[in-house]
Amino acid sequence: MEKSVYTLVVGVFLLALGGCGQPKWNSDYNLDMARLKESSKTDALASADTTQPTVEVKNPLEEEMEKKERKRRQKRSKRYFLGHKVKRAYTKSGGRYKETIETFSYLPEHVEPNEYAPFKYYYDTKKGKLARSGSNVEDVDRYKVLHGPYEKTINGEVVEEGYFYVGTKHLRWEKYRNNEDHTLVDKEHYEKGFLRDAVVTYYGDTKKIKEVIPYEYGEVQGTYYRFYENGQLEWSGQYQKGRKIGVWINYYDFRNRRHYEYQYPETVYDKPHEPFLIREYDRHATPIYERGKFDKRSQASNK
């Protein structure tokens, strides 16, 4: 009897325990979560199935056409420099043990260089070498205006490099010593013919240049230029640490012809002295005076 009662009590206890295991809301919650989880799997599969790959697939013909277009653009860029069409060329000189090669670009169609630029640079097609002039040339078929990158090598080593802009030095120019260390010996920055740090003055409100005063590290240093109002060069000479040195040249107001040459101390370290006349020319570029040699000025004045 006691055994039966014990069995009955245990059975009721287990039944009660099973009835209060989890409430109905918990069952619904689990069901919802299961559905949500299943739904997320389905959405993820659907997304992966419909999303397009980011890698663009091209057929061989398209790839070949793109390669040709890239080559065409690259080739075109080499034929143009700062808005002008150019041609590449080179000159070679020197012997077997000192071969000098200059590579450069020039304008196939003539463009007149800036008349104020102190020097203009050309490719002499007749002699096959580069030329420099203080004035613009007349034979434009023979002398081609330099424009673009320039490089000079000796036995394969670069000794000078820079850029030309319509016949004038432009941007950075560097010179190197031809040795094992390839030492940089000179560096200058130009702005279309003039040193970049130069101070340029003008005649009134016009674009006619009056003076080009060179500056370096806060001092007047370098080549000075003064122009007539008609654009012709009037004076040129060198400054060193704010002082005039060397030969200063005065020009007639046409064809860049010299008139007077005055001598100043050779360097800033030499004893200062008043400049003295060393040469004089007539309007036909004929020497009529040279210090210590001859003086034909009186004859020239009578003509």
Residue, then its C-alpha position, 0 to 999 in steps of 0.5 A: m500500500e505504501k509502495s502504491v502511494y509512493t508511486l502515485v506521488v512520484g507520478v503526480f510530481l513528474l506530471a506537474l513538472g512537465g506541465c510547467g516546463q516552458p510557457k506557451w509564449n516561450s514556445d511561440y517565441n522560439l517558433d518565431m525565432a526559428r522562422l526568422k533565422e530560416s528567413s535570413k538564410t533564404d534572403a542571404l541565398a537570394s542576395a548572393d544569387t542575384t548580386q552581380p560581380t564587381v569584376e568587369v568581364k571583357n572580351p579579347l577584342e575590347e581588351e585589344m582596343e583599349k591597349k591600342e587606345r592607351k598606346r595612342r594616347q601615350k604616343r600623342s603625349k610625347r608629340y606635344f609639350l605645353g600645348h605645342k606639337v613637337k618633334r624629337a631629335y638628337t645630335k651626336s659629336g665627339g670621338r669614341y672615348k668622349e661621345t656627346i649626345e644631345t636629345f631635344s624637341y623642336l617646333p615643326e611649325h615656327v613660333e616666334p620666341n619672346e623678343y625680350a628673352p635674352f637668348k633664343y635657342y634653335y636647332d640648326t638643321k643645316k649644320g645638325k647642331l644647336a644654336r643660340s642667338g640674342s635675337n630672333v632668326e629670319d631663316v625659319d626653315r633652317y632654324k627650328v625653335l627648341h621646345g620641350p625636354y633637353e638632355k646632354t650626355i657624355n659617354g652615357e652619363v647625363v651632364e645637363e638637363g632641362y626644358f625649353y619653352v618656345g626657344t627659351k630656357h624654362l623650369r629647372w636646369e641642372k648640370y652634373r660633373n661627369n665623374e663617378d659621383h655624378t655631382l650636381v654642380d649647378k641648378e637654376h630655375y627659369e621662367k620662359g627665358f628669365l631666372r625665376d627669382a628676377v624682378v621684372t619692371y615694365y613701361g607704365d601699364t604696358k607689357k613692354i619690359k623695362e628691366v630684369i633685375p636678377y635676385e638670388y638669396g635676397e641679393v642682386q646676383g646674376t645677369y641684368y637686362r634693360f630694354y628700350e621701349n621698342g623691345q630692343l636690348e639696351w644694357s646687359g651685364q653681371y651682378q655679383k653680391g649686389r655689385k657690377i662685375g665684368v663687361w657691361i654692354n650697351y646696345y643700339d636700339f636695333r638688331n641687337r647691335r653693340h655700341y659700347e663695352y665697359q669694364y668693371p672689376e672682374t669679381v666682387y673680391d677685386k679692388p673697386h674702380e670706375p668702369f672704363l671703355i674698352r670697345e666701341y662700335d658704329r651702327h654697322a657693327t664695325p669696331i671703331y675703338e679698342r682700348g690700347k690698340f686703335d681709335k677710329r672714332s673721329q673718322a667715324s664721326n665725319k662720315 
